[in-house]
Amino acid sequence: MNICIGGDLDGEVVNNREGTFFEASTIDSSKQSTYNSQSYRIGENTYRFWLCAELPYMETTEIASKHLAVKYKYLS
């Protein structure tokens, strides 16, 4: 999925990023958020999100879970 959760790039899909983190300023110099990679595994599928480091992990995980729930309607 590669969706950014929170921060300056909230909701944007960011592909082609290597590593476990990146700074939004590498995409747009006016942005300041930092993102950490987090993968979620559902069955055989792995989904990657970029979670804003400035927000609580629990908050960003709940938002990522909602994105996955839309894809997999049985998740809550």
Phi and psi restraints in degrees (range 20) as a CNS / XPLOR table:
assign (resid 1 and name C) (resid 2 and name N)
       (resid 2 and name CA) (resid 2 and name C) 1.0 56.8 20.0 2
assign (resid 2 and name N) (resid 2 and name CA)
       (resid 2 and name C) (resid 3 and name N) 1.0 34.6 20.0 2
assign (resid 2 and name C) (resid 3 and name N)
       (resid 3 and name CA) (resid 3 and name C) 1.0 -86.3 20.0 2
assign (resid 3 and name N) (resid 3 and name CA)
       (resid 3 and name C) (resid 4 and name N) 1.0 135.7 20.0 2
assign (resid 3 and name C) (resid 4 and name N)
       (resid 4 and name CA) (resid 4 and name C) 1.0 -80.3 20.0 2
assign (resid 4 and name N) (resid 4 and name CA)
       (resid 4 and name C) (resid 5 and name N) 1.0 132.9 20.0 2
assign (resid 4 and name C) (resid 5 and name N)
       (resid 5 and name CA) (resid 5 and name C) 1.0 -112.4 20.0 2
assign (resid 5 and name N) (resid 5 and name CA)
       (resid 5 and name C) (resid 6 and name N) 1.0 115.7 20.0 2
assign (resid 5 and name C) (resid 6 and name N)
       (resid 6 and name CA) (resid 6 and name C) 1.0 80.8 20.0 2
assign (resid 6 and name N) (resid 6 and name CA)
       (resid 6 and name C) (resid 7 and name N) 1.0 176.8 20.0 2
assign (resid 6 and name C) (resid 7 and name N)
       (resid 7 and name CA) (resid 7 and name C) 1.0 68.3 20.0 2
assign (resid 7 and name N) (resid 7 and name CA)
       (resid 7 and name C) (resid 8 and name N) 1.0 -163.5 20.0 2
assign (resid 7 and name C) (resid 8 and name N)
       (resid 8 and name CA) (resid 8 and name C) 1.0 -64.0 20.0 2
assign (resid 8 and name N) (resid 8 and name CA)
       (resid 8 and name C) (resid 9 and name N) 1.0 -27.2 20.0 2
assign (resid 8 and name C) (resid 9 and name N)
       (resid 9 and name CA) (resid 9 and name C) 1.0 -108.5 20.0 2
assign (resid 9 and name N) (resid 9 and name CA)
       (resid 9 and name C) (resid 10 and name N) 1.0 21.4 20.0 2
assign (resid 9 and name C) (resid 10 and name N)
       (resid 10 and name CA) (resid 10 and name C) 1.0 -49.2 20.0 2
assign (resid 10 and name N) (resid 10 and name CA)
       (resid 10 and name C) (resid 11 and name N) 1.0 125.4 20.0 2
assign (resid 10 and name C) (resid 11 and name N)
       (resid 11 and name CA) (resid 11 and name C) 1.0 86.5 20.0 2
assign (resid 11 and name N) (resid 11 and name CA)
       (resid 11 and name C) (resid 12 and name N) 1.0 -12.0 20.0 2
assign (resid 11 and name C) (resid 12 and name N)
       (resid 12 and name CA) (resid 12 and name C) 1.0 -80.4 20.0 2
assign (resid 12 and name N) (resid 12 and name CA)
       (resid 12 and name C) (resid 13 and name N) 1.0 145.1 20.0 2
assign (resid 12 and name C) (resid 13 and name N)
       (resid 13 and name CA) (resid 13 and name C) 1.0 -91.6 20.0 2
assign (resid 13 and name N) (resid 13 and name CA)
       (resid 13 and name C) (resid 14 and name N) 1.0 126.0 20.0 2
assign (resid 13 and name C) (resid 14 and name N)
       (resid 14 and name CA) (resid 14 and name C) 1.0 -121.7 20.0 2
assign (resid 14 and name N) (resid 14 and name CA)
       (resid 14 and name C) (resid 15 and name N) 1.0 104.8 20.0 2
assign (resid 14 and name C) (resid 15 and name N)
       (resid 15 and name CA) (resid 15 and name C) 1.0 -98.4 20.0 2
assign (resid 15 and name N) (resid 15 and name CA)
       (resid 15 and name C) (resid 16 and name N) 1.0 170.3 20.0 2
assign (resid 15 and name C) (resid 16 and name N)
       (resid 16 and name CA) (resid 16 and name C) 1.0 62.0 20.0 2
assign (resid 16 and name N) (resid 16 and name CA)
       (resid 16 and name C) (resid 17 and name N) 1.0 34.0 20.0 2
assign (resid 16 and name C) (resid 17 and name N)
       (resid 17 and name CA) (resid 17 and name C) 1.0 -106.4 20.0 2
assign (resid 17 and name N) (resid 17 and name CA)
       (resid 17 and name C) (resid 18 and name N) 1.0 128.1 20.0 2
assign (resid 17 and name C) (resid 18 and name N)
       (resid 18 and name CA) (resid 18 and name C) 1.0 -98.3 20.0 2
assign (resid 18 and name N) (resid 18 and name CA)
       (resid 18 and name C) (resid 19 and name N) 1.0 158.6 20.0 2
assign (resid 18 and name C) (resid 19 and name N)
       (resid 19 and name CA) (resid 19 and name C) 1.0 91.1 20.0 2
assign (resid 19 and name N) (resid 19 and name CA)
       (resid 19 and name C) (resid 20 and name N) 1.0 -172.0 20.0 2
assign (resid 19 and name C) (resid 20 and name N)
       (resid 20 and name CA) (resid 20 and name C) 1.0 -106.8 20.0 2
assign (resid 20 and name N) (resid 20 and name CA)
       (resid 20 and name C) (resid 21 and name N) 1.0 -3.9 20.0 2
assign (resid 20 and name C) (resid 21 and name N)
       (resid 21 and name CA) (resid 21 and name C) 1.0 -155.9 20.0 2
assign (resid 21 and name N) (resid 21 and name CA)
       (resid 21 and name C) (resid 22 and name N) 1.0 162.3 20.0 2
assign (resid 21 and name C) (resid 22 and name N)
       (resid 22 and name CA) (resid 22 and name C) 1.0 -155.3 20.0 2
assign (resid 22 and name N) (resid 22 and name CA)
       (resid 22 and name C) (resid 23 and name N) 1.0 160.5 20.0 2
assign (resid 22 and name C) (resid 23 and name N)
       (resid 23 and name CA) (resid 23 and name C) 1.0 -103.7 20.0 2
assign (resid 23 and name N) (resid 23 and name CA)
       (resid 23 and name C) (resid 24 and name N) 1.0 136.7 20.0 2
assign (resid 23 and name C) (resid 24 and name N)
       (resid 24 and name CA) (resid 24 and name C) 1.0 -58.6 20.0 2
assign (resid 24 and name N) (resid 24 and name CA)
       (resid 24 and name C) (resid 25 and name N) 1.0 -26.2 20.0 2
assign (resid 24 and name C) (resid 25 and name N)
       (resid 25 and name CA) (resid 25 and name C) 1.0 -63.3 20.0 2
assign (resid 25 and name N) (resid 25 and name CA)
       (resid 25 and name C) (resid 26 and name N) 1.0 -18.6 20.0 2
assign (resid 25 and name C) (resid 26 and name N)
       (resid 26 and name CA) (resid 26 and name C) 1.0 -73.2 20.0 2
assign (resid 26 and name N) (resid 26 and name CA)
       (resid 26 and name C) (resid 27 and name N) 1.0 -17.5 20.0 2
assign (resid 26 and name C) (resid 27 and name N)
       (resid 27 and name CA) (resid 27 and name C) 1.0 -98.6 20.0 2
assign (resid 27 and name N) (resid 27 and name CA)
       (resid 27 and name C) (resid 28 and name N) 1.0 -42.0 20.0 2
assign (resid 27 and name C) (resid 28 and name N)
       (resid 28 and name CA) (resid 28 and name C) 1.0 -145.2 20.0 2
assign (resid 28 and name N) (resid 28 and name CA)
       (resid 28 and name C) (resid 29 and name N) 1.0 117.1 20.0 2
assign (resid 28 and name C) (resid 29 and name N)
       (resid 29 and name CA) (resid 29 and name C) 1.0 -61.4 20.0 2
assign (resid 29 and name N) (resid 29 and name CA)
       (resid 29 and name C) (resid 30 and name N) 1.0 -16.1 20.0 2
assign (resid 29 and name C) (resid 30 and name N)
       (resid 30 and name CA) (resid 30 and name C) 1.0 -85.9 20.0 2
assign (resid 30 and name N) (resid 30 and name CA)
       (resid 30 and name C) (resid 31 and name N) 1.0 -5.7 20.0 2
assign (resid 30 and name C) (resid 31 and name N)
       (resid 31 and name CA) (resid 31 and name C) 1.0 -94.8 20.0 2
assign (resid 31 and name N) (resid 31 and name CA)
       (resid 31 and name C) (resid 32 and name N) 1.0 150.0 20.0 2
assign (resid 31 and name C) (resid 32 and name N)
       (resid 32 and name CA) (resid 32 and name C) 1.0 -126.4 20.0 2
assign (resid 32 and name N) (resid 32 and name CA)
       (resid 32 and name C) (resid 33 and name N) 1.0 -7.8 20.0 2
assign (resid 32 and name C) (resid 33 and name N)
       (resid 33 and name CA) (resid 33 and name C) 1.0 -67.8 20.0 2
assign (resid 33 and name N) (resid 33 and name CA)
       (resid 33 and name C) (resid 34 and name N) 1.0 153.6 20.0 2
assign (resid 33 and name C) (resid 34 and name N)
       (resid 34 and name CA) (resid 34 and name C) 1.0 -115.5 20.0 2
assign (resid 34 and name N) (resid 34 and name CA)
       (resid 34 and name C) (resid 35 and name N) 1.0 139.4 20.0 2
assign (resid 34 and name C) (resid 35 and name N)
       (resid 35 and name CA) (resid 35 and name C) 1.0 -122.9 20.0 2
assign (resid 35 and name N) (resid 35 and name CA)
       (resid 35 and name C) (resid 36 and name N) 1.0 138.8 20.0 2
assign (resid 35 and name C) (resid 36 and name N)
       (resid 36 and name CA) (resid 36 and name C) 1.0 -110.7 20.0 2
assign (resid 36 and name N) (resid 36 and name CA)
       (resid 36 and name C) (resid 37 and name N) 1.0 140.1 20.0 2
assign (resid 36 and name C) (resid 37 and name N)
       (resid 37 and name CA) (resid 37 and name C) 1.0 -76.4 20.0 2
assign (resid 37 and name N) (resid 37 and name CA)
       (resid 37 and name C) (resid 38 and name N) 1.0 137.4 20.0 2
assign (resid 37 and name C) (resid 38 and name N)
       (resid 38 and name CA) (resid 38 and name C) 1.0 -139.5 20.0 2
assign (resid 38 and name N) (resid 38 and name CA)
       (resid 38 and name C) (resid 39 and name N) 1.0 128.9 20.0 2
assign (resid 38 and name C) (resid 39 and name N)
       (resid 39 and name CA) (resid 39 and name C) 1.0 -106.9 20.0 2
assign (resid 39 and name N) (resid 39 and name CA)
       (resid 39 and name C) (resid 40 and name N) 1.0 143.6 20.0 2
assign (resid 39 and name C) (resid 40 and name N)
       (resid 40 and name CA) (resid 40 and name C) 1.0 -124.8 20.0 2
assign (resid 40 and name N) (resid 40 and name CA)
       (resid 40 and name C) (resid 41 and name N) 1.0 133.6 20.0 2
assign (resid 40 and name C) (resid 41 and name N)
       (resid 41 and name CA) (resid 41 and name C) 1.0 -109.8 20.0 2
assign (resid 41 and name N) (resid 41 and name CA)
       (resid 41 and name C) (resid 42 and name N) 1.0 127.3 20.0 2
assign (resid 41 and name C) (resid 42 and name N)
       (resid 42 and name CA) (resid 42 and name C) 1.0 -127.1 20.0 2
assign (resid 42 and name N) (resid 42 and name CA)
       (resid 42 and name C) (resid 43 and name N) 1.0 110.2 20.0 2
assign (resid 42 and name C) (resid 43 and name N)
       (resid 43 and name CA) (resid 43 and name C) 1.0 60.7 20.0 2
assign (resid 43 and name N) (resid 43 and name CA)
       (resid 43 and name C) (resid 44 and name N) 1.0 -125.4 20.0 2
assign (resid 43 and name C) (resid 44 and name N)
       (resid 44 and name CA) (resid 44 and name C) 1.0 -91.3 20.0 2
assign (resid 44 and name N) (resid 44 and name CA)
       (resid 44 and name C) (resid 45 and name N) 1.0 -2.6 20.0 2
assign (resid 44 and name C) (resid 45 and name N)
       (resid 45 and name CA) (resid 45 and name C) 1.0 -98.7 20.0 2
assign (resid 45 and name N) (resid 45 and name CA)
       (resid 45 and name C) (resid 46 and name N) 1.0 139.0 20.0 2
assign (resid 45 and name C) (resid 46 and name N)
       (resid 46 and name CA) (resid 46 and name C) 1.0 -116.7 20.0 2
assign (resid 46 and name N) (resid 46 and name CA)
       (resid 46 and name C) (resid 47 and name N) 1.0 131.0 20.0 2
assign (resid 46 and name C) (resid 47 and name N)
       (resid 47 and name CA) (resid 47 and name C) 1.0 -119.3 20.0 2
assign (resid 47 and name N) (resid 47 and name CA)
       (resid 47 and name C) (resid 48 and name N) 1.0 132.4 20.0 2
assign (resid 47 and name C) (resid 48 and name N)
       (resid 48 and name CA) (resid 48 and name C) 1.0 -108.8 20.0 2
assign (resid 48 and name N) (resid 48 and name CA)
       (resid 48 and name C) (resid 49 and name N) 1.0 136.2 20.0 2
assign (resid 48 and name C) (resid 49 and name N)
       (resid 49 and name CA) (resid 49 and name C) 1.0 -125.4 20.0 2
assign (resid 49 and name N) (resid 49 and name CA)
       (resid 49 and name C) (resid 50 and name N) 1.0 159.6 20.0 2
assign (resid 49 and name C) (resid 50 and name N)
       (resid 50 and name CA) (resid 50 and name C) 1.0 -111.0 20.0 2
assign (resid 50 and name N) (resid 50 and name CA)
       (resid 50 and name C) (resid 51 and name N) 1.0 110.1 20.0 2
assign (resid 50 and name C) (resid 51 and name N)
       (resid 51 and name CA) (resid 51 and name C) 1.0 -96.9 20.0 2
assign (resid 51 and name N) (resid 51 and name CA)
       (resid 51 and name C) (resid 52 and name N) 1.0 131.4 20.0 2
assign (resid 51 and name C) (resid 52 and name N)
       (resid 52 and name CA) (resid 52 and name C) 1.0 -64.3 20.0 2
assign (resid 52 and name N) (resid 52 and name CA)
       (resid 52 and name C) (resid 53 and name N) 1.0 124.0 20.0 2
assign (resid 52 and name C) (resid 53 and name N)
       (resid 53 and name CA) (resid 53 and name C) 1.0 -68.6 20.0 2
assign (resid 53 and name N) (resid 53 and name CA)
       (resid 53 and name C) (resid 54 and name N) 1.0 -20.6 20.0 2
assign (resid 53 and name C) (resid 54 and name N)
       (resid 54 and name CA) (resid 54 and name C) 1.0 -83.1 20.0 2
assign (resid 54 and name N) (resid 54 and name CA)
       (resid 54 and name C) (resid 55 and name N) 1.0 -7.3 20.0 2
assign (resid 54 and name C) (resid 55 and name N)
       (resid 55 and name CA) (resid 55 and name C) 1.0 -105.0 20.0 2
assign (resid 55 and name N) (resid 55 and name CA)
       (resid 55 and name C) (resid 56 and name N) 1.0 154.2 20.0 2
assign (resid 55 and name C) (resid 56 and name N)
       (resid 56 and name CA) (resid 56 and name C) 1.0 -60.4 20.0 2
assign (resid 56 and name N) (resid 56 and name CA)
       (resid 56 and name C) (resid 57 and name N) 1.0 138.1 20.0 2
assign (resid 56 and name C) (resid 57 and name N)
       (resid 57 and name CA) (resid 57 and name C) 1.0 -55.8 20.0 2
assign (resid 57 and name N) (resid 57 and name CA)
       (resid 57 and name C) (resid 58 and name N) 1.0 -41.7 20.0 2
assign (resid 57 and name C) (resid 58 and name N)
       (resid 58 and name CA) (resid 58 and name C) 1.0 -60.5 20.0 2
assign (resid 58 and name N) (resid 58 and name CA)
       (resid 58 and name C) (resid 59 and name N) 1.0 -40.6 20.0 2
assign (resid 58 and name C) (resid 59 and name N)
       (resid 59 and name CA) (resid 59 and name C) 1.0 -64.9 20.0 2
assign (resid 59 and name N) (resid 59 and name CA)
       (resid 59 and name C) (resid 60 and name N) 1.0 -46.3 20.0 2
assign (resid 59 and name C) (resid 60 and name N)
       (resid 60 and name CA) (resid 60 and name C) 1.0 -69.4 20.0 2
assign (resid 60 and name N) (resid 60 and name CA)
       (resid 60 and name C) (resid 61 and name N) 1.0 -34.0 20.0 2
assign (resid 60 and name C) (resid 61 and name N)
       (resid 61 and name CA) (resid 61 and name C) 1.0 -65.8 20.0 2
assign (resid 61 and name N) (resid 61 and name CA)
       (resid 61 and name C) (resid 62 and name N) 1.0 -39.1 20.0 2
assign (resid 61 and name C) (resid 62 and name N)
       (resid 62 and name CA) (resid 62 and name C) 1.0 -62.9 20.0 2
assign (resid 62 and name N) (resid 62 and name CA)
       (resid 62 and name C) (resid 63 and name N) 1.0 -40.2 20.0 2
assign (resid 62 and name C) (resid 63 and name N)
       (resid 63 and name CA) (resid 63 and name C) 1.0 -66.6 20.0 2
assign (resid 63 and name N) (resid 63 and name CA)
       (resid 63 and name C) (resid 64 and name N) 1.0 -43.6 20.0 2
assign (resid 63 and name C) (resid 64 and name N)
       (resid 64 and name CA) (resid 64 and name C) 1.0 -60.5 20.0 2
assign (resid 64 and name N) (resid 64 and name CA)
       (resid 64 and name C) (resid 65 and name N) 1.0 -39.6 20.0 2
assign (resid 64 and name C) (resid 65 and name N)
       (resid 65 and name CA) (resid 65 and name C) 1.0 -61.5 20.0 2
assign (resid 65 and name N) (resid 65 and name CA)
       (resid 65 and name C) (resid 66 and name N) 1.0 -36.5 20.0 2
assign (resid 65 and name C) (resid 66 and name N)
       (resid 66 and name CA) (resid 66 and name C) 1.0 -66.0 20.0 2
assign (resid 66 and name N) (resid 66 and name CA)
       (resid 66 and name C) (resid 67 and name N) 1.0 -39.1 20.0 2
assign (resid 66 and name C) (resid 67 and name N)
       (resid 67 and name CA) (resid 67 and name C) 1.0 -61.9 20.0 2
assign (resid 67 and name N) (resid 67 and name CA)
       (resid 67 and name C) (resid 68 and name N) 1.0 -42.4 20.0 2
assign (resid 67 and name C) (resid 68 and name N)
       (resid 68 and name CA) (resid 68 and name C) 1.0 -68.5 20.0 2
assign (resid 68 and name N) (resid 68 and name CA)
       (resid 68 and name C) (resid 69 and name N) 1.0 -34.5 20.0 2
assign (resid 68 and name C) (resid 69 and name N)
       (resid 69 and name CA) (resid 69 and name C) 1.0 -63.8 20.0 2
assign (resid 69 and name N) (resid 69 and name CA)
       (resid 69 and name C) (resid 70 and name N) 1.0 -34.5 20.0 2
assign (resid 69 and name C) (resid 70 and name N)
       (resid 70 and name CA) (resid 70 and name C) 1.0 -65.6 20.0 2
assign (resid 70 and name N) (resid 70 and name CA)
       (resid 70 and name C) (resid 71 and name N) 1.0 -39.9 20.0 2
assign (resid 70 and name C) (resid 71 and name N)
       (resid 71 and name CA) (resid 71 and name C) 1.0 -72.8 20.0 2
assign (resid 71 and name N) (resid 71 and name CA)
       (resid 71 and name C) (resid 72 and name N) 1.0 -39.9 20.0 2
assign (resid 71 and name C) (resid 72 and name N)
       (resid 72 and name CA) (resid 72 and name C) 1.0 -118.2 20.0 2
assign (resid 72 and name N) (resid 72 and name CA)
       (resid 72 and name C) (resid 73 and name N) 1.0 89.2 20.0 2
assign (resid 72 and name C) (resid 73 and name N)
       (resid 73 and name CA) (resid 73 and name C) 1.0 -56.3 20.0 2
assign (resid 73 and name N) (resid 73 and name CA)
       (resid 73 and name C) (resid 74 and name N) 1.0 -15.7 20.0 2
assign (resid 73 and name C) (resid 74 and name N)
       (resid 74 and name CA) (resid 74 and name C) 1.0 -84.6 20.0 2
assign (resid 74 and name N) (resid 74 and name CA)
       (resid 74 and name C) (resid 75 and name N) 1.0 -9.4 20.0 2
assign (resid 74 and name C) (resid 75 and name N)
       (resid 75 and name CA) (resid 75 and name C) 1.0 -78.6 20.0 2
assign (resid 75 and name N) (resid 75 and name CA)
       (resid 75 and name C) (resid 76 and name N) 1.0 151.9 20.0 2
